[in-house]
Amino acid sequence: SEPADELDLAPLHASFRAFVHELPPRDREALLLTHYEGLTQAELAVRLGVPVSTAKSRVQRARARLAEALAACCT
């Protein structure tokens, strides 16, 4: 096998972007705001105008769907 620093990760990045794009818009938005903008769940809830529990659920649901999609593609 190749050393990790020599692997071509472009296909994985493209697949990941595709998986994120396939998420329902509400879940995708929650995931991107927390992971790319660094919002906490409380900040996310304020930004989305929803209770903290709803914001948390959206992020958890998006993570679970991405994990399933990545597991399916990589096994």
DAFEN-V847406 format. One record per residue. RES is the residue in one small letter. PHI is phi in whole degrees, 0 to 359 (* if undefined). D_FIRST is the distance of its C-alpha to the first C-alpha in Angstrom with 2 decimals. Layout:
# DAFEN-V847406
RES/PHI/D_FIRST
RES/PHI/D_FIRST
This chain:
# DAFEN-V847406
s/*/0.00
e/276/3.79
p/300/6.70
a/303/8.88
d/285/11.61
e/256/10.16
l/287/9.46
d/273/12.55
l/269/14.33
a/304/17.48
p/298/17.23
l/295/16.84
h/299/19.76
a/296/21.76
s/296/21.29
f/298/22.30
r/299/25.32
a/296/26.27
f/297/26.19
v/297/28.32
h/297/30.68
e/281/31.19
l/295/32.45
p/303/36.22
p/309/37.73
r/295/39.09
d/290/35.81
r/299/33.90
e/299/36.55
a/297/36.43
l/297/32.66
l/293/32.72
l/293/35.74
t/281/34.30
h/271/30.78
y/258/31.54
e/259/35.12
g/75/34.78
l/289/37.81
t/284/38.59
q/295/39.60
a/294/43.23
e/295/42.88
l/299/41.13
a/301/44.02
v/296/46.55
r/300/44.78
l/274/44.59
g/71/48.03
v/231/46.92
p/296/47.14
v/303/44.35
s/298/43.56
t/291/43.02
a/300/40.74
k/298/38.70
s/298/38.52
r/296/37.31
v/293/34.43
q/298/33.47
r/296/33.74
a/296/31.56
r/299/28.82
a/296/29.02
r/294/28.88
l/294/25.85
a/300/24.06
e/296/25.06
a/294/24.01
l/293/20.52
a/296/20.14
a/293/21.46
c/280/19.24
c/256/15.94
t/251/16.80
